[in-house]
Amino acid sequence: MGVETATFISQLSATNPLGTDPISEGDNQIRLVKDVLQKQFTTLGAAAVTTTAGEINVLDAVTAGTAAASKAVVLDSNAAVNAVKTAALHIGASGSETAVTATGAELNYNDITTLGTVEASKVVTATAAGLVNHADLVVGRAQMKDYHETINDIGTITAAANADLEDGNVQYVTMTANTFNFGLTNALASQSSSLTLMVTNGGLATVTWLSGAHDGGGNAVDWAGGSAPDLTSSGIDALVFTTINGGTQWYGFPAGIDLS
């Protein structure tokens, strides 16, 4: 038969040349094999290939982007891989890398549930607005500088209302000539809390002050002197409330009457 044709190794026939083929075709067969090898391996140049079969086989059955034991790591089209295990990690440009000395457990402190909400054994983060919710957890040995308290304006009330500490520790309210309950709510259980309440025209109203929600307060506020102070009917009064048992019982006293 004539000399076969081929461009790649896979096209070469392992049974050729046949024993009955003319010897004169042997040189053509050799030239064909050389041509196929040069076309198949176009970039080897003059360098010796020293890679072993075992080393090449680490590429066998590799899925780009998926790490597998004893296989080469090949990044996917987004230059990503699903998992990497390493004994050491360095980050930075070549020659100026910084070693990451944190342990895996320490890095996992960043695995938070909600940005801006403090969690036990996690790093403290802030929201995009710079807010940090400590979720009633303890802040120890803090030295506060340029400290401010949140102010809440309850507005003008004509019926029962509450001063909710979760809205702020300093609150404003304007009262009218009505009779109603006013409750102090949402103190941290078993802890101490305080509230400064600025009351406008409080003397117009007949108020029952309650430790708890206005519609279900447990105890009346315990006032200094045994009774609620007389408030001005056309001005501002400052009242301060404090609790040492999470709001079960509030204690009140006037900090300033008729301030205007």
ChimeraX attribute file (.defattr): number of C-alpha atoms within 10 A of each C-alpha:
attribute: neighborCount
match mode: 1-to-1
recipient: residues
	/A:1	10
	/A:2	12
	/A:3	16
	/A:4	13
	/A:5	13
	/A:6	14
	/A:7	15
	/A:8	15
	/A:9	13
	/A:10	10
	/A:11	11
	/A:12	15
	/A:13	11
	/A:14	8
	/A:15	7
	/A:16	13
	/A:17	17
	/A:18	11
	/A:19	8
	/A:20	7
	/A:21	13
	/A:22	11
	/A:23	10
	/A:24	8
	/A:25	13
	/A:26	13
	/A:27	10
	/A:28	14
	/A:29	17
	/A:30	11
	/A:31	10
	/A:32	17
	/A:33	17
	/A:34	12
	/A:35	15
	/A:36	18
	/A:37	13
	/A:38	14
	/A:39	13
	/A:40	14
	/A:41	10
	/A:42	8
	/A:43	9
	/A:44	10
	/A:45	9
	/A:46	6
	/A:47	7
	/A:48	7
	/A:49	8
	/A:50	7
	/A:51	8
	/A:52	8
	/A:53	8
	/A:54	9
	/A:55	12
	/A:56	11
	/A:57	13
	/A:58	15
	/A:59	14
	/A:60	11
	/A:61	10
	/A:62	15
	/A:63	16
	/A:64	16
	/A:65	17
	/A:66	17
	/A:67	18
	/A:68	16
	/A:69	7
	/A:70	9
	/A:71	17
	/A:72	19
	/A:73	20
	/A:74	17
	/A:75	15
	/A:76	13
	/A:77	9
	/A:78	7
	/A:79	9
	/A:80	12
	/A:81	16
	/A:82	12
	/A:83	10
	/A:84	9
	/A:85	7
	/A:86	5
	/A:87	4
	/A:88	9
	/A:89	12
	/A:90	12
	/A:91	10
	/A:92	9
	/A:93	8
	/A:94	8
	/A:95	6
	/A:96	9
	/A:97	11
	/A:98	12
	/A:99	11
	/A:100	11
	/A:101	11
	/A:102	10
	/A:103	9
	/A:104	8
	/A:105	8
	/A:106	13
	/A:107	13
	/A:108	13
	/A:109	14
	/A:110	13
	/A:111	12
	/A:112	17
	/A:113	10
	/A:114	12
	/A:115	16
	/A:116	20
	/A:117	18
	/A:118	20
	/A:119	18
	/A:120	9
	/A:121	12
	/A:122	16
	/A:123	16
	/A:124	17
	/A:125	18
	/A:126	14
	/A:127	12
	/A:128	8
	/A:129	7
	/A:130	8
	/A:131	12
	/A:132	14
	/A:133	16
	/A:134	13
	/A:135	10
	/A:136	9
	/A:137	10
	/A:138	7
	/A:139	7
	/A:140	6
	/A:141	6
	/A:142	6
	/A:143	6
	/A:144	7
	/A:145	6
	/A:146	4
	/A:147	6
	/A:148	7
	/A:149	8
	/A:150	11
	/A:151	14
	/A:152	18
	/A:153	15
	/A:154	15
	/A:155	12
	/A:156	13
	/A:157	16
	/A:158	14
	/A:159	15
	/A:160	16
	/A:161	17
	/A:162	19
	/A:163	25
	/A:164	19
	/A:165	19
	/A:166	12
	/A:167	14
	/A:168	15
	/A:169	18
	/A:170	18
	/A:171	20
	/A:172	18
	/A:173	19
	/A:174	19
	/A:175	21
	/A:176	17
	/A:177	15
	/A:178	13
	/A:179	15
	/A:180	18
	/A:181	18
	/A:182	23
	/A:183	25
	/A:184	24
	/A:185	21
	/A:186	17
	/A:187	24
	/A:188	16
	/A:189	13
	/A:190	12
	/A:191	11
	/A:192	14
	/A:193	19
	/A:194	18
	/A:195	21
	/A:196	19
	/A:197	22
	/A:198	20
	/A:199	22
	/A:200	25
	/A:201	20
	/A:202	23
	/A:203	20
	/A:204	17
	/A:205	19
	/A:206	14
	/A:207	18
	/A:208	15
	/A:209	23
	/A:210	25
	/A:211	26
	/A:212	25
	/A:213	20
	/A:214	20
	/A:215	14
	/A:216	11
	/A:217	19
	/A:218	15
	/A:219	15
	/A:220	16
	/A:221	28
	/A:222	18
	/A:223	16
	/A:224	12
	/A:225	9
	/A:226	10
	/A:227	11
	/A:228	16
	/A:229	16
	/A:230	11
	/A:231	22
	/A:232	18
	/A:233	18
	/A:234	13
	/A:235	16
	/A:236	22
	/A:237	24
	/A:238	18
	/A:239	18
	/A:240	17
	/A:241	21
	/A:242	19
	/A:243	21
	/A:244	17
	/A:245	15
	/A:246	17
	/A:247	26
	/A:248	20
	/A:249	20
	/A:250	28
	/A:251	17
	/A:252	24
	/A:253	19
	/A:254	18
	/A:255	14
	/A:256	13
	/A:257	16
	/A:258	16
	/A:259	12
	/A:260	9
